[in-house]
Amino acid sequence: MLLKARVYTVIAVLLIVGVPLAGGKPKTRKSGDANVESTRNAPAVLWREPSDIASRNLFYGPGGQEHQPHSTFTFVKEDLKGTNPKVVVKDEDGVKWTVKLGDEARPETVASRLVWAVGYFANEDYFLQELTVQGMPARVKRGKKWISPDGLIYDARLKRHLAGEEKIGQWKWRDNPFVDTRELNGLRVMMALINNWDLKDANNEIHKEEDSPELIYMISDLGASFGSTGHAFPHSHSKGYLPSYVRSKFIARMTPQYVDFAVPSRPSIMYAGRLRSYLQRRRLSWIGKHIPRTDAKWMGLILARLSPEQIHDAFRAAGYSQDQIEAFSRVIENRIAALTDL
């Protein structure tokens, strides 16, 4: 009865306020963030041809072996942004790292490598099963179950902060310089491939390096991947949960010209009581739909240039067991085959 009452409440509110449930085609570009406007003549870049894809090391990812974390870490502050517990630390070379704990640590490590492998930009992420942080407070507001009293942190994703690079704004899926391009459509395909359902605009960033005129467009948070196709119940099945990923649907519908993917799907009706969040996530479903088959196949052909060993390495980098690595990789390989067959 409680579930029915929530559903009826949602329907009633929608009828009263006339909130649209489905998104249409992306809008044309409008003025964006003030910082971005100040560099509006700078070239915007979303994707680069991965001519060296066959030799890219997916165990170390975009940061390579030379940037992997290896030294002593000191606590800087707790980062309370987002839904996952995070702390900022500094290593002995003065390099800053954001340490993310929880369900997203492993899947984000894998996702960053696969997205980077096919030519998109990604953070330099690394996964550590253990690291010791000096000066860790006795109490933190979030993530206590992953932190021991002596500062030992378990199962963490470390994101390297790059010197000379700054975030200057956010970009929107509906409003960006790449609307209707093959490159943006390919990124939409990649989100479906990895089941990244958390595609709100707040997860998209524009970066600029001090020695380059280019504006780099990237997805900065890929943690809600390799689980269910949407915000599921229980929440633990939404991210890095092998059974959900294995049984999830990939291609939902095809026409001679277009393909609809199952990601992102509508959130579970169990979340209908949180009306604002429920409606926001329902409006994201268009991102995986109405993608030209030629663009989806194009991305599939790029992915097909990855070897099974490279795909295995991406999951191995996140500390998954051998059985998990093989099972996750099998889904990826089957999905790549489905794309190349379009």
C-alpha positions in Angstrom: 0.0 0.0 0.0 2.8 2.4 0.8 4.4 1.8 -2.6 1.1 2.4 -4.4 0.6 5.6 -2.4 4.0 6.9 -3.5 3.3 6.1 -7.1 0.0 7.9 -7.0 1.6 10.9 -5.3 4.2 11.1 -8.1 1.5 10.9 -10.8 -0.6 13.5 -9.1 2.2 16.0 -8.8 3.2 15.5 -12.4 -0.3 16.1 -13.6 -0.6 19.2 -11.5 2.8 20.8 -12.3 3.0 19.5 -15.8 6.6 18.3 -15.5 7.9 16.7 -18.7 9.1 13.1 -18.2 11.1 12.5 -21.4 13.8 14.6 -22.9 13.8 15.5 -26.5 16.8 16.2 -28.8 19.8 18.1 -27.4 19.4 21.9 -27.4 21.7 24.1 -29.4 24.6 25.6 -27.6 24.1 28.6 -25.4 26.4 30.6 -23.3 27.8 28.6 -20.4 29.9 29.0 -17.3 31.5 32.4 -16.9 35.0 31.0 -16.8 34.3 29.1 -20.0 32.9 32.2 -21.7 36.2 34.0 -21.0 37.9 31.4 -23.2 35.1 30.9 -25.6 37.4 31.2 -28.6 39.7 28.4 -27.3 39.4 25.1 -29.2 37.2 22.5 -27.4 38.3 18.9 -27.4 36.2 15.9 -26.3 38.1 13.0 -28.1 41.4 12.3 -29.8 42.1 9.4 -32.2 43.8 6.6 -30.1 46.3 5.7 -32.8 48.3 3.7 -30.2 45.3 1.9 -28.7 46.9 -1.6 -29.2 49.8 -0.6 -27.0 48.0 1.4 -24.3 48.6 0.0 -20.8 45.2 -0.5 -19.2 46.7 -1.7 -15.9 48.2 1.7 -15.2 45.8 3.8 -17.2 46.1 7.4 -18.4 48.6 8.3 -15.6 51.0 5.5 -16.6 53.3 3.6 -14.3 55.4 6.7 -13.6 52.5 8.5 -11.9 51.2 5.6 -9.7 51.0 6.4 -6.0 54.1 5.0 -4.2 55.1 7.3 -1.3 54.0 8.4 2.2 50.7 10.3 2.4 49.7 13.1 4.7 46.1 14.1 5.5 45.1 17.5 4.1 41.3 17.7 4.5 38.1 15.8 4.3 36.1 16.3 1.0 32.4 16.4 1.8 31.3 16.9 -1.8 29.3 14.2 -3.6 27.7 11.0 -2.1 30.9 9.0 -1.5 33.3 9.5 1.4 36.6 11.2 0.3 39.7 12.7 1.8 42.4 14.8 0.2 46.0 13.8 0.9 49.4 14.9 -0.2 52.4 12.7 -1.0 56.0 13.4 -0.1 56.6 15.0 -3.5 53.8 17.5 -2.8 51.4 15.9 -5.2 47.7 16.1 -4.1 45.4 13.1 -4.4 41.7 12.7 -3.7 41.0 9.4 -2.0 37.6 8.0 -2.7 36.1 5.2 -0.6 33.1 3.0 -0.9 31.2 1.2 -3.7 32.6 3.5 -6.5 36.3 3.0 -5.9 36.8 -0.2 -8.0 34.4 0.5 -10.8 35.7 4.0 -11.3 39.2 2.7 -11.6 38.1 0.4 -14.4 35.9 2.9 -16.2 38.6 5.6 -16.4 40.9 3.1 -18.2 38.3 2.0 -20.8 37.1 5.5 -21.5 40.8 6.7 -21.9 41.7 3.7 -24.1 39.2 4.7 -26.8 40.3 8.3 -27.0 38.3 10.2 -24.4 39.8 12.1 -21.4 39.8 10.6 -17.9 41.3 11.3 -14.5 44.6 9.6 -13.5 43.0 7.0 -11.2 44.7 4.2 -9.2 43.3 1.7 -6.8 45.0 0.6 -3.6 43.8 -2.1 -1.3 45.6 -0.4 1.6 47.4 2.9 2.2 48.5 4.6 5.3 47.8 8.3 5.8 49.7 10.3 8.4 47.8 12.8 10.5 44.4 11.3 9.8 41.9 12.7 12.3 40.6 10.4 15.0 37.1 11.1 13.6 35.9 11.7 10.1 32.4 12.6 9.1 32.1 9.9 6.4 33.8 6.6 5.5 34.7 5.4 9.0 34.3 1.7 8.1 37.1 2.0 5.6 39.5 3.8 7.9 41.3 2.2 10.9 42.2 4.2 14.0 45.9 4.2 13.0 45.2 5.9 9.6 45.1 2.8 7.5 42.6 3.1 4.6 41.2 0.2 2.8 40.0 -0.3 -0.9 40.6 3.3 -2.1 40.6 5.0 -5.5 43.3 7.7 -5.7 42.8 10.5 -8.2 46.0 12.5 -9.0 45.7 16.3 -9.1 47.7 17.4 -12.1 50.0 20.4 -11.8 49.1 23.3 -14.1 45.6 21.9 -14.9 42.5 23.5 -13.5 38.7 22.9 -13.7 37.2 26.0 -15.2 33.5 24.9 -15.5 31.0 22.2 -16.2 29.4 21.1 -19.5 25.9 19.8 -20.2 24.8 16.8 -22.2 22.2 18.9 -24.0 24.3 22.0 -24.4 27.9 21.7 -25.6 30.1 22.2 -28.7 29.7 18.6 -29.7 26.0 18.1 -30.0 25.0 15.7 -32.8 28.7 14.8 -33.4 30.0 11.2 -33.7 32.4 11.9 -30.9 29.6 12.8 -28.4 27.5 9.9 -29.6 30.4 7.6 -29.1 30.7 8.8 -25.5 27.1 8.0 -25.0 27.7 4.5 -26.2 30.6 4.1 -23.8 28.4 5.0 -20.9 26.0 2.3 -22.0 28.9 -0.2 -22.4 30.0 0.3 -18.8 26.5 0.8 -17.3 27.3 4.3 -16.0 23.8 5.5 -15.1 24.8 8.6 -13.1 24.9 11.0 -16.0 23.9 14.2 -14.3 25.6 17.3 -15.7 27.4 17.9 -12.3 29.7 15.0 -13.2 30.9 16.7 -16.4 33.9 19.0 -16.2 35.9 21.3 -18.5 39.6 21.5 -17.8 42.4 23.7 -19.0 46.2 23.1 -18.9 48.2 26.3 -18.4 50.4 25.6 -21.4 47.6 24.7 -23.8 44.9 26.8 -25.4 42.5 23.8 -25.5 39.5 23.3 -23.3 39.3 19.6 -22.4 35.8 18.2 -22.0 35.5 15.1 -19.8 33.4 13.1 -17.4 34.9 13.5 -14.0 32.9 10.9 -12.1 32.5 7.4 -13.6 31.9 5.6 -10.3 28.3 4.5 -10.9 29.4 1.8 -13.4 29.4 -2.0 -13.8 26.3 -2.6 -11.8 22.6 -2.1 -12.7 21.4 0.1 -15.5 20.0 2.7 -13.2 19.5 3.8 -9.6 18.5 0.4 -8.1 17.3 -1.0 -4.9 19.3 -2.0 -2.9 21.8 0.7 -3.7 24.8 -1.6 -3.4 23.6 -3.4 -6.6 24.1 -0.1 -8.6 27.8 0.1 -8.7 30.5 -2.6 -9.3 28.0 -5.4 -8.6 28.8 -8.3 -11.0 25.4 -10.1 -10.9 23.6 -6.9 -11.9 26.0 -6.2 -14.7 25.9 -9.7 -16.1 22.1 -9.9 -16.2 21.6 -6.3 -17.4 20.3 -5.5 -20.9 22.6 -3.6 -23.3 20.7 -2.8 -26.4 17.0 -2.0 -25.7 15.7 -1.3 -29.2 17.0 -0.9 -32.8 15.6 0.6 -36.0 17.4 0.7 -39.4 18.9 4.1 -38.5 19.1 4.3 -34.7 19.8 2.2 -31.6 18.5 2.7 -28.0 20.6 1.4 -25.1 19.2 0.4 -21.8 21.5 2.8 -19.9 20.5 5.0 -18.2 17.3 3.3 -17.2 14.6 4.9 -15.1 15.3 4.8 -11.3 13.6 2.2 -9.2 10.0 3.0 -8.2 11.2 2.6 -4.6 12.8 6.1 -5.0 9.5 7.7 -6.1 9.2 9.2 -2.6 12.2 11.4 -3.3 10.3 13.2 -6.1 13.0 15.7 -7.2 15.7 13.1 -7.5 13.3 10.6 -9.1 12.3 13.1 -11.8 15.8 14.3 -12.4 17.0 10.8 -13.1 14.0 10.0 -15.3 15.0 12.9 -17.5 18.4 11.4 -18.2 17.1 8.4 -20.1 17.4 10.2 -23.4 21.2 10.1 -23.3 21.2 6.4 -24.2 18.5 6.6 -26.8 18.2 7.5 -30.5 21.9 7.1 -31.3 22.8 6.6 -35.0 23.7 3.0 -35.6 26.7 4.2 -37.7 28.1 6.1 -34.7 27.5 3.2 -32.3 29.2 0.8 -34.7 32.1 3.3 -35.1 32.7 3.1 -31.3 32.4 -0.7 -31.4 35.1 -0.9 -34.1 37.5 1.2 -31.9 36.7 -0.9 -28.9 37.4 -4.1 -31.0 41.0 -3.0 -31.3 41.5 -3.7 -27.6 42.9 -7.1 -26.8 41.3 -9.4 -24.2 44.5 -8.9 -22.1 44.0 -5.1 -22.1 40.4 -5.5 -21.0 41.5 -7.9 -18.3 44.2 -5.5 -17.1 41.6 -2.7 -16.6 39.7 -4.9 -14.1 42.9 -6.3 -12.6 44.0 -2.7 -11.8 40.9 -2.4 -9.6 41.8 -5.4 -7.4 39.0 -7.7 -8.6 39.5 -11.4 -8.2 40.4 -13.5 -11.2 36.9 -15.0 -11.5 35.4 -11.5 -11.4 37.9 -10.2 -14.0 36.9 -12.9 -16.4 33.2 -12.5 -15.8 33.2 -8.7 -16.2 35.5 -8.9 -19.2 33.2 -11.4 -20.9 30.3 -9.0 -20.7 32.5 -6.2 -22.2 33.6 -8.4 -25.0 30.0 -9.5 -25.8 28.9 -5.9 -25.9 31.7 -4.9 -28.2 30.7 -7.7 -30.6 27.1 -6.5 -30.5 28.3 -3.0 -31.5 30.4 -4.2 -34.4 27.5 -6.3 -35.7 25.2 -3.2 -36.0 
